[in-house]
Amino acid sequence: MTEIVARLPRSRAALRALQLLALAAGLALLAVGIVALRPQPAGAPALSQPVPAPAPVRVPARGHETAVRVRASAAVEARRSAALGRAAAGGHDRGLFTSSPDGIVATAARVARWRPLIARAVHGSGFSARQLEGLVFVESSGRPEVVAGGAVGLTQIRATTGRHFLHMSVNAWKSGRLTRRIDLAELQGRFVRAHQLAARRRLVDQRFAPLKSLRATVNYLEEARSRLGRDDLALESYHMGIRSLRRAVAAYGGARPSYAALYFGSSPDDHPAVWRRLRPVGDYYWKVLAAERVMRLYRHDPAALAYESRLQERKSSSEEVMHPRSRTLRFASPADLVRAWRHHVLRAIPLDARRTHIALASSFGQEAHLLGRSRRLYRGLRPQALDVLLYIGRRVHELSGARKPLLLTSAVRDKRYQRVLMSVNANAARSYSMHTTGYAFDIARTYASRRQAAAFQFVLDRLESVGAVTYIREALAMHIAVSSDAASKLALLRLM
């Protein structure tokens, strides 16, 4: 017999009781949840023990990240500007050596005499004595009585600027009369009378009073800094003018660019409006920095200053300062060049003019056969010089768009080749030729257009501004000497 087990249906009353019990349990759970979600008063016991959450990771706010990036960028820009300033000071100092009255050492000595008054004038201004001293060097070479084109005194203040902007006592008519009388007294040998007249002139024209003119100049620089926001811009404005420099800064864009960014960041194809404003007068600040360097040498290494002065006088450029004869290797013979090629001291000049925009002139190396050598032996340069040559070709092409390449007429030579060349070329150096070092080359002054000629001149001047090259304008060619640290200076230019 099979036993069949079946679930019997519950009664309707029992089912109703179970439903009520489930509803009561649900309401109880809902009430507990609501209570748990309410904020607990301080010190109230927790309804349940929560699982500890991991400590939150602090994420910097977006504004903080931006501020850090801005500060880092500003620090990089400051270092780059300082490096460009040092390079530009070296690139613009030749004029100080060649045009300083009585020579660079005598001028430095004259300027140094005013250092106590300069220190008094800048006290509390935020400008340094070395900055104002550099300005005095550039403006007057330390001569308080000098008059040039209407500008007067140690810092060369014009009458209208002195009267209306700097609130100086300036009677130009009376001071002009006194100046003529002083000149006459000195011609007659009446030096005591000349001294008395000069004292009277300082009263009627404060531009001739050294301390007053220095303080007025500091007042100008402070006003310029308040309008332009930077010391370097204030110093440049002393020559360029505040209004003109403000327009250049506005055309450049951005807040308070350094003068290095303004100057080296503008060109005929990048911020051309800024470049056009700076082109005629924009190197003044670099000359002030160069004067500061001269004064440092005068105080701390006068022998080095005198030595550099002698080197500057030897050539029509600074090439012997870049490569002094006593410390620079020269190639004496074709055999020396062969060894230099073998040890990779020299690099070959590419022949692909479509890529480099540099072509070899038909006269290149034409004296090589007199030495029994191939022209190819002389188709090379040291790596630094080759990098500059290729930079010139590329940059001139970018600016001018000329299809015709620049013509290279000469590169490395040896002394024997140089002696042969002297017999046929009047421009060939008779003593120390930079070509025999591998650091120099010549580019013909024949151009596809005026635009190419202007582009070439711009590139040369820009390279000279950072001390990467120095050049001499010869009758038929530009003779260009390249510094041994040109690679780092080209890198600075490429970053702008």
C-alpha positions, 0 to 999 in steps of 0.5 A: 500500500502506497502512502500519499502525503499532501500539504493541506491548505491553511485556513483563511484566518491563519493566512490573515494573521501571517500577513499582519505579522509581516506588515508589522515587521516591515513597519518596524524595520522602516522605523529603525532605518529612519532613526538611523538616518537622523543625525545623532547628537554629540555623545549619543551611542551608535545604533550599530557599529559601522565598518571603518572607512579608509582615510580620504586621500587629499586631492589639491584643489584645481586652483592650487595646481594652477598656482604651482604650475604658474610659479614653476613656469615663472621660475623657468622663465626667470632662469631663461631670461637671466641666461639670455641677459648674460649672453646678450651682455657679452654680445653687445659689449664691443661698442663699449671697448671701441668707443669709450673716451680714453679707452675702456679702463680710463672710462671705468675709472671715471665711472667708479669715482661716482659710486658713492653718489650713485649708492646714495641716489638709489638708496631705498629705491629697489634699484641697485647701485650697479644698475645705475652705474651701468646706466651712467657708463652707457650715457656719459662715460662718467663725464658730468659736464658732457652735452650731446644733442640737447641731453646733459650730464651724467645721465644725459637728461633732456631739458623738457624731461628734466623740467616737466617730468622730473621737476628739476630746475632747468634753465637751458638758455642760461646754462647754454650761455654759461657753457660757452663762457666756460669753454672760452675760459678753458681755452684761455687757460683761466681754469679757476674762472671756468670752475666758478662758472661751472658752479653757477651753471649747476645752480641754473641747470640741475642736470649738471649737478651730479647728485641731483641728476642721479636722483632724478634718474632714479625717480624716472626709473621708479615711475617707469617701474610702476607703469611697466612692472619690471626693473629691466623694462624700466631701464630699457625705457630710459632710452626708448621711452615709457609710452613706446615701450608700453605699446610694445608690451601691449602688442606682445601680449601677456602680463609683464614679459621680461625684456628678454622675452620681449626682445628675443621673442619678437622677429619679422615673422613672430610679433612683427609689430613688437620687433619693428618698435624695438629694432632701432633702439632695443639694445640699450638694456643689453648695453647697460648689462655689458657696462655692469660686467665691465665695472665688475672686471674693473674692480675684481680683475683689472688685468682681464679687462685690459687683456680683453681691451687689447683683443678687441682692438686687433680686429674689426670684430670680437673674434679674437675675444671668442678665440684668443690666439694663445689658447686656440688650436690652429691647423698648420698644414693639410696634414693637420686637416687630414688628422682632424677629419680622421678624429671627427674634429671637423664635420662635412658641410652638406651639399644638399642646397635644397634642404640646407639653403646653403650652396658652395660658390664656384670659387670655394677651395679653389687654391687647394690644387696649388697644395696638391689637395682636393677641395673636399679637404676644405669643405668642413667646419667645427661642429659648432660652426656648422650648426650655426651655418645650417641655422642661418640657412634655414632661418633666412629661408623661413624669413625670406622665402627665397629659392636661391640659396646663400653662397658659401665662399670659404670655410676651414683652412690651414696656414699653408692655404692661408699663405697662398690665399694672401697672394691673391686676396687682399682681404685675407688675414695677414697674421691670425686667420680665424679660418685656420681654427675651423670656427669661421666661414664666409658668405657672399654678399650676393642675394636673391632679393632685398628681402633675403638680404634683410633676413640675413642681416636680421639673423646675423644681428640676432646671433650676435646679440647672444654672443653666438657669432661676431662678423665683419662686413667685407667688400664681397662677403660676410666673414662670420666667426662662431663661438665655441659655446654656440650650441647652448646659445642657439638652444636659448634662441630656439626656446623663445 
